[in-house]
Amino acid sequence: MQEKLKNKKLKVVLLDRDTLGPDSDVSIFREFGEFTSYGITRYKERAERAKDADIIITNKVLMDRELLSGSKIKLIALTATGMNNVDLEAAKELGIVVKNVAGYSTNSVAQQCFANLLALLNHTAYYNEYCTSKNGWAGSELFAHLNLPIRELAGKSFCVVGLGDIGRAVAKIAAAFGCEVCYYSTSGKNDNKEWRQVDFETALKCDIISIHAPLNEKTKGLFGAKEIAKLKTGAILANYGRGGIVDEQAIADEIDRREIYFASDVLEREPMREDHPFLKVIRKDRLSLSPHIAWASVEARKTLMELVAHNIRTFIKERK
């Protein structure tokens, strides 16, 4: 039975404030009652910190049946779209409401995707190092330095894997650069008429393949060693969906074996493990990584805080 919240002073606990960045203003949550914020919450610290909370705000802390059944939690307000850290079945049985947020990071993810793609196509890290090193451009007799070739987006075949909100935003930007855009539907249910739909084998033949799909039974291991071996020479594979969609060992091996490029903001295990194959790649000019920050522009995180607060207000209003 849902408990009424009228005239009740709520206890609100944010378990992993550090995942939101040091510049995020979380003071907005003080309007809901007694607010406590923790930088990070380790597994063994969860129960003690959550035991008296009415509302839990979290990004990635595990909310499993064991924790939920021993708590007074009424609402889990996620600072993310994904809900895989919450036992939704247990929450439903216990009458705990779970609210996520969506659509706040579309522009941010699309921009980071192209930032990394352009870094690969234009070799920006290499040329910046050349210009800022003492024995680089300053010590050259030539006005230009063309040791690594720059390639254009215009005219490239560009396949978006997963044509949701972010995928569509990426498709529009690719088209603006002059790419020949198509898409592959991982669910098989998308019937978008704006872009040409292709099968997976056709997708593998494209110059650039950009992943914007969720991790599920249809996408896990979608780009394995067999599929990666089929990529054309000079192709770029980009993952801005979820880790686990691309076989990271296989793509690391392929980068050093032949001219294949990889850009990614996500890994199967985060943070990156110390023995990760990407750390052993020799041809690092073919690799462009970012540490799961594509969602996190200043603007996106501001919108995120507002949407989480809105979710909490709506919950309280419905319970009064």
C-alpha positions in Angstrom: 0.0 0.0 0.0 1.4 3.4 -0.9 2.0 5.6 2.0 0.7 9.2 1.9 3.4 11.9 2.3 1.2 14.8 3.5 3.0 16.9 6.1 5.8 14.4 6.2 9.4 15.7 6.3 11.2 13.6 3.8 14.7 12.2 4.1 16.5 12.4 0.7 19.8 10.7 0.2 22.1 11.1 -2.9 24.4 8.1 -2.9 26.9 8.9 -5.7 27.2 12.6 -6.1 30.7 12.3 -7.6 29.3 10.7 -10.7 27.5 14.0 -11.5 30.7 16.1 -11.7 32.0 18.7 -9.2 30.3 21.5 -11.0 26.8 20.1 -10.8 24.5 22.0 -8.4 22.6 19.4 -6.2 21.3 22.0 -3.8 18.0 21.8 -5.8 17.2 18.6 -3.8 17.1 20.5 -0.5 13.6 21.7 -1.2 12.2 18.2 -0.6 13.4 17.8 3.0 16.5 16.7 4.9 19.1 16.2 2.2 22.3 14.1 2.6 24.9 13.7 -0.2 27.7 11.2 -0.4 30.5 11.3 -3.0 30.5 7.6 -3.6 28.8 4.7 -1.9 30.5 1.3 -1.8 28.5 -1.9 -1.7 29.0 -2.5 2.0 28.0 1.1 2.8 24.6 1.0 1.0 22.4 -0.4 3.7 23.5 2.0 6.4 23.2 5.1 4.2 19.8 4.1 2.8 18.1 2.6 5.8 16.1 5.7 6.9 15.8 7.3 3.4 12.4 8.1 1.9 14.0 9.0 -1.4 17.2 7.6 -2.9 18.9 9.5 -5.7 21.5 7.5 -7.5 23.2 7.0 -10.8 24.9 3.6 -10.6 24.7 2.2 -7.0 23.2 -1.3 -6.9 19.6 -1.3 -5.6 19.0 -5.0 -5.2 16.3 -7.0 -3.4 18.3 -7.4 -0.3 18.8 -3.7 0.1 15.3 -2.7 -0.9 13.5 -5.2 1.4 15.3 -3.9 4.4 14.7 -0.2 3.8 12.0 2.5 4.0 12.6 3.7 0.5 9.5 5.0 -1.3 11.2 6.4 -4.4 14.4 5.7 -6.3 15.1 8.7 -8.5 17.8 7.7 -11.0 20.2 10.3 -12.4 20.3 8.3 -15.6 18.3 6.7 -18.3 19.4 3.1 -17.7 17.8 1.2 -14.8 19.8 -2.0 -14.8 21.2 -1.2 -11.4 17.7 -1.5 -9.8 15.9 -4.8 -9.2 12.7 -3.5 -10.8 10.7 -6.6 -9.9 11.6 -6.3 -6.2 10.8 -2.6 -6.3 7.4 -3.2 -7.7 6.6 -5.9 -5.2 7.6 -3.6 -2.4 5.7 -0.6 -3.7 8.8 1.4 -4.4 8.5 3.8 -7.3 11.5 4.0 -9.7 11.8 7.0 -12.0 14.6 7.5 -14.6 15.3 10.4 -17.0 15.6 10.4 -20.7 16.3 12.8 -23.6 18.6 15.0 -21.6 21.9 14.0 -23.2 21.0 13.7 -26.9 23.0 16.7 -28.1 25.9 15.9 -25.7 26.3 12.3 -26.9 26.1 13.3 -30.6 28.7 16.0 -30.2 31.1 13.7 -28.3 30.7 11.1 -31.0 31.8 13.5 -33.7 34.5 15.0 -31.5 36.1 11.5 -31.4 35.4 10.7 -35.0 37.0 14.0 -36.2 40.0 13.3 -33.8 40.6 10.1 -35.8 40.0 11.5 -39.2 42.1 14.6 -38.6 44.7 13.1 -36.2 44.2 16.1 -33.9 46.3 14.6 -31.0 49.3 14.0 -33.3 49.2 17.3 -35.0 48.7 19.2 -31.7 51.7 17.4 -30.2 53.7 18.2 -33.4 52.9 21.9 -33.1 53.5 22.3 -29.4 56.7 20.2 -29.1 60.0 22.1 -29.3 61.4 20.0 -32.2 58.1 19.9 -34.2 56.7 22.6 -36.4 59.0 25.2 -34.8 62.0 23.2 -36.0 60.7 22.4 -39.5 61.8 23.9 -42.9 58.3 23.2 -44.3 55.2 25.3 -43.9 53.1 22.1 -43.6 53.5 18.7 -42.1 51.5 15.8 -43.6 52.9 12.7 -42.0 49.5 11.3 -41.1 46.8 11.7 -43.8 43.6 13.7 -43.1 40.4 12.3 -44.4 37.0 14.0 -45.0 33.6 12.9 -43.8 32.0 14.1 -47.0 31.1 11.2 -49.3 31.6 8.5 -46.7 29.0 5.8 -46.2 27.8 6.3 -42.6 25.7 3.6 -40.9 23.9 4.4 -37.6 23.3 1.3 -35.5 20.3 2.0 -33.4 18.2 4.9 -34.7 16.7 6.3 -31.5 16.8 9.9 -30.4 20.6 10.0 -30.3 21.0 7.9 -33.4 18.8 10.3 -35.3 20.8 13.3 -34.1 24.0 11.6 -35.2 22.4 10.8 -38.6 21.5 14.5 -39.1 25.0 15.7 -38.3 26.5 13.1 -40.6 24.3 14.2 -43.4 25.3 17.8 -42.8 28.9 16.7 -43.3 27.9 15.2 -46.6 27.9 11.6 -45.6 25.7 8.9 -47.3 23.6 8.0 -44.2 21.9 4.6 -43.6 20.8 2.7 -40.5 20.6 -0.8 -39.1 17.7 -1.5 -36.7 18.9 -3.8 -33.9 15.4 -4.6 -32.9 14.1 -5.0 -36.4 11.1 -2.8 -35.5 12.3 0.6 -36.6 10.8 1.8 -39.9 12.2 5.3 -40.2 11.5 6.8 -43.6 14.1 9.6 -43.4 17.1 7.3 -43.8 17.8 4.1 -45.8 17.5 1.0 -43.8 20.1 -1.7 -44.4 20.8 -5.3 -43.2 23.7 -6.1 -40.9 26.0 -7.4 -43.7 25.5 -4.1 -45.6 26.2 -2.1 -42.4 29.5 -3.9 -42.0 30.6 -2.6 -45.4 30.2 1.1 -44.6 33.1 3.5 -44.1 31.8 4.6 -40.7 29.6 2.6 -38.3 28.3 4.4 -35.3 26.6 2.4 -32.5 23.8 4.1 -30.5 21.9 1.0 -29.3 21.1 -0.4 -25.8 22.8 -3.5 -24.5 20.4 -6.4 -24.7 20.2 -10.0 -26.0 20.2 -8.8 -29.6 23.2 -6.4 -29.3 25.5 -8.2 -26.8 28.6 -9.2 -28.8 27.0 -7.9 -32.0 30.5 -6.8 -33.2 32.6 -9.9 -32.4 35.8 -11.0 -34.0 34.1 -12.4 -37.0 32.2 -9.2 -37.7 35.2 -7.0 -37.0 37.3 -9.0 -39.5 34.7 -8.0 -42.2 35.2 -4.3 -41.8 36.7 -2.6 -44.8 40.2 -1.2 -44.6 40.1 2.3 -43.3 36.7 1.9 -41.7 35.9 3.5 -38.4 33.8 1.7 -35.8 32.4 3.9 -33.0 30.6 2.8 -29.9 28.4 5.3 -28.1 25.8 2.8 -27.0 27.0 0.4 -24.3 30.1 -1.7 -23.5 29.6 -5.3 -24.4 28.3 -4.6 -27.9 31.8 -4.6 -29.3 34.4 -7.3 -28.5 37.2 -5.1 -27.1 40.0 -7.6 -27.4 39.1 -8.3 -31.0 39.0 -4.6 -32.1 42.3 -4.0 -30.2 43.9 -6.8 -32.1 42.5 -5.6 -35.4 43.7 -2.0 -34.9 47.3 -3.2 -34.8 46.9 -5.8 -37.5 45.5 -3.5 -40.3 44.2 0.0 -40.8 41.0 0.0 -38.8 39.9 2.8 -36.4 37.9 2.6 -33.2 36.2 5.4 -31.2 34.3 4.7 -28.0 32.9 6.3 -24.9 31.9 3.1 -23.2 33.6 -0.2 -22.1 32.1 -3.5 -21.0 33.7 -2.9 -17.5 34.0 0.6 -16.2 36.3 2.1 -15.0 38.8 0.5 -17.4 40.7 -2.4 -15.9 44.5 -2.1 -15.6 45.2 -4.9 -18.0 42.7 -3.7 -20.7 43.8 -4.6 -24.3 43.4 -0.9 -25.3 46.3 0.0 -23.1 48.5 -2.4 -25.1 47.5 -1.1 -28.6 50.6 0.0 -30.5 48.8 2.1 -33.2 47.2 4.5 -30.8 46.5 6.9 -33.6 43.8 4.5 -34.6 42.1 4.7 -31.3 40.1 7.5 -29.7 38.6 6.9 -26.3 36.7 9.0 -23.7 35.8 7.9 -20.2 32.0 7.6 -20.4 31.5 11.4 -20.6 29.5 11.7 -23.7 26.3 12.2 -21.7 27.8 14.8 -19.4 28.1 18.2 -21.1 27.5 21.1 -18.7 24.1 21.7 -20.3 23.1 18.1 -20.2 23.9 17.7 -16.6 22.0 20.9 -15.7 18.9 19.5 -17.6 19.4 16.2 -15.8 19.2 17.8 -12.3 16.1 19.6 -13.3 14.5 16.5 -14.6 15.3 14.5 -11.5 13.9 17.2 -9.3 10.8 17.2 -11.5 10.4 13.5 -11.0 10.6 13.9 -7.3 8.0 16.7 -7.3 5.7 14.6 -9.4 6.0 11.7 -7.0 5.4 13.8 -3.9 2.3 15.4 -5.6 0.9 12.1 -6.5 1.3 10.8 -2.9 -0.4 13.7 -1.2 
